Amino acid sequence: MVRLTKIYTRGGDKGETSLGGGARVPKYDLRVEAMGAVDETNAAIGCARLHTTGDIDEMLGRIQNDLFDLGADLATPEDVKKETSLRITSGQVTRLEVEIDLLNKALEPLNSFVLPGGSPAAAQLHLARTLARRAERVMVKLGTSETLSEPSLHYINRLSDHLFVAGRTLNDKGATDVLWRPGENT
């Protein structure tokens, strides 16, 4: 259990922050950038949840919790050997895949790309999807110089797909998706 009794510590006042193993790094460090991108994704999902209920809201709640797990995974470099290190698991990736398949089978196949929009919840999930893609790009870049857990990369990749099909589901199972009409304004 995490217990926070003091919100500010002054530890970052000089532009550094601590990682899970205690190492201090600049706040512009790529690992910190990845953690921030994951946090932005989580915040956007929280905004979407203001407009959701039922199964999708429960799915999004689990994802928000997973994103804190992913943040903890990223905060603790792979070379830090701690028995208590929290890592994204292949089970979390599999759960996303099962939910994607469940949501997607109720949707009509697409004949065009989907523009962000439709219902407020869908629009927010499309925003969260783009943020998840940014988090993935930063994580992949980080992975070129440091070791990341494979499940963490799989999870962030699946997440954007999940947010896409959840958004379509919230647009009347795709019936009210806003579709791209190529060249319409030329």
Rosetta silent file (secondary structure, phi, psi, omega in degrees, C-alpha in Angstrom):
SEQUENCE: MVRLTKIYTRGGDKGETSLGGGARVPKYDLRVEAMGAVDETNAAIGCARLHTTGDIDEMLGRIQNDLFDLGADLATPEDVKKETSLRITSGQVTRLEVEIDLLNKALEPLNSFVLPGGSPAAAQLHLARTLARRAERVMVKLGTSETLSEPSLHYINRLSDHLFVAGRTLNDKGATDVLWRPGENT
SCORE:     score description
SCORE:     0.000 S_00000001
   1 L     0.000  138.148  177.521    0.000    0.000    0.000 S_00000001
   2 L   -92.539  136.343  176.980    1.251    3.465   -0.833 S_00000001
   3 L  -130.048  120.051  179.224    0.941    6.119    1.831 S_00000001
   4 L  -111.654  114.994  178.834    1.543    9.758    1.016 S_00000001
   5 L  -104.555  -21.057  179.093    1.642   12.085    3.986 S_00000001
   6 L  -131.867  128.709 -175.630    3.448   14.968    2.347 S_00000001
   7 L   -83.704  -39.111  177.630    2.753   16.028   -1.236 S_00000001
   8 L  -106.206  144.202 -178.493    5.783   18.193   -1.851 S_00000001
   9 L  -122.241  -14.994 -175.062    9.300   17.080   -0.930 S_00000001
  10 L    70.671    0.520 -178.775   11.471   19.742   -2.589 S_00000001
  11 L   -65.670  -23.372 -178.979   13.505   16.823   -3.979 S_00000001
  12 L  -101.549    7.700 -175.727   12.847   17.910   -7.539 S_00000001
  13 L   -62.286  -20.664 -179.922   13.538   21.606   -7.081 S_00000001
  14 L  -104.148   18.772  174.007   16.850   21.321   -8.936 S_00000001
  15 L    85.073   17.694  177.223   15.379   19.563  -11.952 S_00000001
  16 E  -123.336  161.331  175.918   15.959   15.960  -10.902 S_00000001
  17 E  -141.815  163.266 -179.254   13.707   13.144   -9.770 S_00000001
  18 E   -98.432  141.758  172.564   14.228    9.721   -8.223 S_00000001
  19 L   -92.953  174.939 -176.550   13.659    6.402   -9.959 S_00000001
  20 L   -57.879  -31.935  179.750   12.437    3.240   -8.256 S_00000001
  21 L   -87.519    0.448  179.279   15.937    2.061   -7.375 S_00000001
  22 L    99.508  -11.408  179.243   16.850    5.420   -5.860 S_00000001
  23 L   -63.628  142.617  176.860   18.908    6.752   -8.780 S_00000001
  24 E   -98.825  133.227  179.038   18.498   10.473   -9.453 S_00000001
  25 E  -134.687  156.327  175.930   17.941   11.510  -13.067 S_00000001
  26 E   -64.113  149.303 -179.668   17.135   14.802  -14.800 S_00000001
  27 L   -66.117  -14.011  176.038   13.431   15.451  -15.278 S_00000001
  28 L   -91.224    2.028  178.358   14.065   15.534  -19.035 S_00000001
  29 L   -56.031  142.949 -177.012   15.402   11.948  -18.957 S_00000001
  30 H   -59.724  -33.920  177.861   13.736    9.722  -21.559 S_00000001
  31 H   -65.260  -40.868  178.265   12.514    7.348  -18.845 S_00000001
  32 H   -68.119  -37.473  176.102   10.788   10.253  -17.075 S_00000001
  33 H   -60.482  -42.580  178.475    9.360   11.371  -20.425 S_00000001
  34 H   -63.893  -44.204  178.879    7.880    7.875  -20.917 S_00000001
  35 H   -61.468  -40.052  178.961    6.381    7.907  -17.432 S_00000001
  36 H   -65.954  -39.122  178.770    4.868   11.324  -18.126 S_00000001
  37 H   -65.928  -37.476  175.867    3.355   10.194  -21.429 S_00000001
  38 H   -65.189  -41.639  179.022    1.756    7.208  -19.668 S_00000001
  39 H   -63.420  -40.614  177.125    0.399    9.572  -16.997 S_00000001
  40 H   -61.860  -40.906  177.378   -1.090   11.856  -19.688 S_00000001
  41 H   -59.793  -45.035 -179.258   -2.798    8.838  -21.239 S_00000001
  42 H   -62.164  -42.001  179.799   -4.245    7.921  -17.866 S_00000001
  43 H   -63.916  -40.142  178.663   -5.559   11.457  -17.296 S_00000001
  44 H   -65.282  -37.932  176.363   -7.282   11.468  -20.704 S_00000001
  45 H   -64.071  -39.239  176.966   -8.929    8.135  -19.888 S_00000001
  46 H   -59.865  -39.610  176.753  -10.131    9.678  -16.621 S_00000001
  47 H   -65.380  -40.824  178.101  -11.775   12.485  -18.610 S_00000001
  48 H   -61.669  -37.664 -177.746  -13.438    9.942  -20.899 S_00000001
  49 H   -65.787  -14.334  174.030  -14.799    8.090  -17.882 S_00000001
  50 H   -64.654  -17.168 -175.331  -16.854   11.147  -16.991 S_00000001
  51 H  -117.621   11.830 -176.290  -19.052   10.039  -19.910 S_00000001
  52 L  -121.071  158.256  175.086  -19.013    6.228  -19.517 S_00000001
  53 L  -144.646  176.426  170.796  -20.890    3.598  -17.547 S_00000001
  54 H    64.704 -146.720 -173.689  -21.178   -0.169  -17.458 S_00000001
  55 H   -59.010  -43.950 -178.250  -18.691   -2.610  -18.945 S_00000001
  56 H   -65.969  -39.571  177.573  -16.588   -0.060  -20.790 S_00000001
  57 H   -61.982  -40.493  177.416  -16.266    2.090  -17.682 S_00000001
  58 H   -64.608  -41.413  176.909  -15.125   -0.976  -15.729 S_00000001
  59 H   -59.949  -46.058 -178.440  -12.604   -1.815  -18.460 S_00000001
  60 H   -65.154  -35.371  176.390  -11.278    1.748  -18.396 S_00000001
  61 H   -62.765  -42.507  176.910  -11.000    1.635  -14.607 S_00000001
  62 H   -63.891  -40.458  179.438   -8.851   -1.501  -14.837 S_00000001
  63 H   -63.473  -42.419  178.659   -6.741    0.164  -17.524 S_00000001
  64 H   -59.069  -41.644  177.723   -6.183    3.231  -15.346 S_00000001
  65 H   -64.783  -42.990  177.218   -4.921    0.988  -12.573 S_00000001
  66 H   -58.388  -37.760 -178.451   -2.716   -0.883  -15.070 S_00000001
  67 H   -66.420  -29.327  172.012   -1.240    2.423  -16.214 S_00000001
  68 H   -69.575  -37.832  174.040   -0.055    3.077  -12.653 S_00000001
  69 H   -60.330  -42.911  179.417    1.513   -0.409  -12.771 S_00000001
  70 H   -63.692  -40.992  176.312    3.160    0.575  -16.069 S_00000001
  71 H   -60.177  -41.338  177.549    4.438    3.788  -14.491 S_00000001
  72 H   -65.662  -39.398  177.404    5.945    1.754  -11.646 S_00000001
  73 H   -59.902  -48.778 -179.591    7.479   -0.637  -14.201 S_00000001
  74 H   -66.563  -33.003 -177.564    9.045    2.279  -16.062 S_00000001
  75 H   -71.188  -16.659 -178.485   10.195    3.950  -12.842 S_00000001
  76 L  -116.720  100.154 -179.893   12.279    0.909  -11.914 S_00000001
  77 L   -54.140  148.868 -177.446   14.963    0.146  -14.518 S_00000001
  78 L   -57.493  -28.790 -177.938   15.347   -3.527  -15.394 S_00000001
  79 L   -78.512   -7.093  174.995   18.860   -3.624  -13.929 S_00000001
  80 L   -86.136  110.982 -176.986   17.473   -2.754  -10.483 S_00000001
  81 L   -91.270   95.252  176.269   16.914   -6.124   -8.885 S_00000001
  82 L  -125.255  128.647  178.808   14.155   -5.658   -6.380 S_00000001
  83 L   -62.107  -25.873 -177.099   11.806   -8.477   -5.451 S_00000001
  84 L   -91.633    3.444 -179.749    9.097   -5.893   -4.937 S_00000001
  85 L   -61.322  127.196  178.801    9.477   -4.317   -8.396 S_00000001
  86 L   -87.847  127.837 -179.445    6.071   -4.028   -9.994 S_00000001
  87 L  -127.890  147.994  169.580    6.026   -5.066  -13.657 S_00000001
  88 L   -64.855  140.345 -177.994    3.326   -5.258  -16.314 S_00000001
  89 L  -110.367  161.390  176.068    2.513   -8.934  -16.883 S_00000001
  90 H   -63.877  -26.493  176.736    1.576  -10.922  -19.948 S_00000001
  91 H   -63.951  -36.265  177.629   -1.773  -11.555  -18.213 S_00000001
  92 H   -68.518  -37.148  176.741   -2.571   -7.846  -18.362 S_00000001
  93 H   -65.263  -45.311  179.703   -1.748   -7.835  -22.087 S_00000001
  94 H   -60.870  -40.881  178.763   -3.947  -10.892  -22.646 S_00000001
  95 H   -60.001  -42.683  177.145   -6.841   -9.239  -20.786 S_00000001
  96 H   -59.886  -44.122 -178.969   -6.618   -6.253  -23.145 S_00000001
  97 H   -61.942  -41.956  178.967   -6.636   -8.588  -26.164 S_00000001
  98 H   -62.975  -43.533  179.773   -9.706  -10.441  -24.881 S_00000001
  99 H   -67.578  -39.115  176.783  -11.536   -7.155  -24.316 S_00000001
 100 H   -59.057  -48.533 -179.175  -10.515   -5.829  -27.747 S_00000001
 101 H   -61.859  -41.423  179.107  -11.869   -8.968  -29.410 S_00000001
 102 H   -61.666  -47.770 -179.746  -15.096   -8.797  -27.385 S_00000001
 103 H   -68.506  -42.158 -174.019  -15.735   -5.154  -28.304 S_00000001
 104 H   -67.467  -31.592 -176.863  -14.623   -5.481  -31.911 S_00000001
 105 L   -67.893  -17.922  177.672  -16.892   -8.423  -32.765 S_00000001
 106 L   -90.137   -3.071 -176.530  -19.955   -6.203  -32.209 S_00000001
 107 L   -98.373  146.358  172.721  -18.652   -3.530  -34.617 S_00000001
 108 L   -70.723  145.143  176.259  -19.250   -3.242  -38.332 S_00000001
 109 L   -60.920  150.452 -178.899  -16.073   -3.512  -40.415 S_00000001
 110 L   -87.099  142.993  173.893  -14.591   -0.166  -41.411 S_00000001
 111 L  -114.328    3.488  179.842  -14.556    1.146  -44.982 S_00000001
 112 L  -158.135  167.983  172.991  -12.681    4.333  -44.056 S_00000001
 113 L   -75.337  153.141 -178.956  -10.487    5.734  -41.325 S_00000001
 114 E   -98.522  128.199  174.190  -12.259    7.101  -38.257 S_00000001
 115 E   -84.059  146.202  176.654  -11.810   10.763  -37.344 S_00000001
 116 L   -60.796  127.504  179.492  -11.719   11.600  -33.631 S_00000001
 117 L   156.020 -156.928 -175.317  -15.235   12.580  -32.625 S_00000001
 118 L    91.721 -126.588  179.447  -18.760   11.339  -32.265 S_00000001
 119 L   -75.425  159.479  176.932  -19.859   11.144  -28.647 S_00000001
 120 H   -55.552  -41.936 -179.890  -17.968   13.011  -25.913 S_00000001
 121 H   -64.347  -43.491 -179.723  -16.670    9.714  -24.508 S_00000001
 122 H   -64.229  -42.421  179.176  -15.484    8.505  -27.916 S_00000001
 123 H   -60.992  -42.650  178.619  -13.744   11.804  -28.649 S_00000001
 124 H   -65.360  -37.487  178.498  -11.934   11.619  -25.301 S_00000001
 125 H   -69.242  -33.405  174.909  -10.907    8.001  -25.975 S_00000001
 126 H   -65.288  -38.865  175.254   -9.513    9.001  -29.362 S_00000001
 127 H   -62.516  -46.287  178.415   -7.440   11.652  -27.569 S_00000001
 128 H   -60.109  -37.057  178.436   -6.288    9.033  -25.054 S_00000001
 129 H   -61.623  -43.447 -179.849   -5.411    6.730  -27.978 S_00000001
 130 H   -67.101  -34.469  177.189   -3.130    9.356  -29.503 S_00000001
 131 H   -68.996  -37.273  176.415   -1.461    9.894  -26.132 S_00000001
 132 H   -63.786  -38.463  177.290   -0.962    6.140  -25.753 S_00000001
 133 H   -64.727  -37.946  176.392    0.717    6.106  -29.175 S_00000001
 134 H   -65.019  -44.559  177.943    3.037    8.899  -28.029 S_00000001
 135 H   -57.797  -40.976  178.671    3.842    6.946  -24.866 S_00000001
 136 H   -62.603  -44.172  179.749    4.609    3.941  -27.043 S_00000001
 137 H   -60.647  -42.558  179.937    6.968    5.971  -29.266 S_00000001
 138 H   -67.091  -41.062  179.114    8.848    7.279  -26.243 S_00000001
 139 H   -64.160  -41.133  178.585    9.038    3.799  -24.704 S_00000001
 140 H   -63.184  -42.163  177.607   10.346    2.304  -27.955 S_00000001
 141 H   -62.611  -44.154  177.027   12.987    5.040  -28.131 S_00000001
 142 H   -59.228  -38.009 -179.607   13.942    4.380  -24.505 S_00000001
 143 H   -66.591  -12.955  176.735   14.191    0.688  -25.370 S_00000001
 144 L   -78.633  -18.531 -179.404   16.967    1.423  -27.866 S_00000001
 145 L  -119.832  -17.533 -179.871   19.295    2.432  -25.035 S_00000001
 146 L  -137.046  155.399  179.436   17.867    0.665  -21.975 S_00000001
 147 L   -81.059  128.668  173.482   16.143   -2.645  -21.374 S_00000001
 148 L  -115.647  153.460  177.426   12.370   -2.478  -20.939 S_00000001
 149 L   -67.724  136.851  179.848   10.130   -5.370  -20.012 S_00000001
 150 H   -58.717  -45.287  178.969    8.588   -6.958  -23.097 S_00000001
 151 H   -58.700  -30.876 -179.950    5.082   -7.044  -21.594 S_00000001
 152 H   -66.010  -40.107  177.816    5.240   -3.276  -20.978 S_00000001
 153 H   -68.750  -39.123  177.831    5.840   -2.629  -24.687 S_00000001
 154 H   -64.479  -41.606 -177.453    3.121   -5.111  -25.662 S_00000001
 155 H   -61.919  -49.310 -176.078    0.688   -3.500  -23.221 S_00000001
 156 H   -66.294  -31.220  176.542    1.108    0.061  -24.481 S_00000001
 157 H   -68.440  -44.542  179.224    0.760   -1.162  -28.075 S_00000001
 158 H   -68.344  -31.719 -176.280   -2.472   -3.032  -27.343 S_00000001
 159 H   -58.403  -43.369 -178.769   -3.835   -0.148  -25.295 S_00000001
 160 H   -63.546  -36.240  176.040   -4.210    2.166  -28.284 S_00000001
 161 H   -64.835  -41.647  179.493   -6.141   -0.570  -30.111 S_00000001
 162 H   -61.208  -46.296 -178.947   -8.372   -1.046  -27.068 S_00000001
 163 H   -64.294  -34.086  177.816   -9.107    2.672  -26.836 S_00000001
 164 H   -64.293  -51.133 -177.934   -9.927    2.746  -30.562 S_00000001
 165 H   -70.725  -31.004  175.874  -12.500   -0.072  -30.407 S_00000001
 166 H   -65.998  -40.705  176.788  -13.919    1.255  -27.125 S_00000001
 167 H   -61.858  -43.896  178.144  -14.400    4.653  -28.783 S_00000001
 168 H   -63.620  -39.316  178.815  -16.142    3.056  -31.728 S_00000001
 169 H   -60.781  -41.327 -179.626  -18.334    1.054  -29.350 S_00000001
 170 H   -74.266  -10.302  171.940  -19.348    4.270  -27.599 S_00000001
 171 L   -96.047   56.538  179.092  -20.295    5.733  -30.998 S_00000001
 172 H    50.370   49.222  179.927  -23.343    3.472  -31.186 S_00000001
 173 H    55.535   36.837  176.817  -21.155    0.476  -32.056 S_00000001
 174 H    94.216  -12.801 -176.840  -19.625    2.449  -34.908 S_00000001
 175 L   -63.805  -30.359 -179.326  -22.916    3.740  -36.364 S_00000001
 176 L  -110.556   20.528  172.828  -22.091    7.341  -35.405 S_00000001
 177 L   -58.449  146.107  173.990  -18.346    7.207  -36.105 S_00000001
 178 E   -93.708  113.563 -173.770  -17.075   10.266  -37.920 S_00000001
 179 E   -97.822  144.117  174.939  -15.455    8.872  -41.072 S_00000001
 180 L   -69.463  133.640  176.529  -12.669   10.338  -43.160 S_00000001
 181 L  -117.348   92.928 -172.931  -13.801   11.317  -46.646 S_00000001
 182 L   -53.891  132.697  174.362  -10.576   11.508  -48.678 S_00000001
 183 L    69.851    9.472 -175.260  -10.176   14.588  -50.837 S_00000001
 184 L   -61.606  -29.443 -174.956  -13.565   16.026  -49.931 S_00000001
 185 L  -107.384   20.647 -179.918  -12.249   19.552  -49.452 S_00000001
 186 L   -87.220    0.000    0.000   -9.896   19.803  -52.404 S_00000001
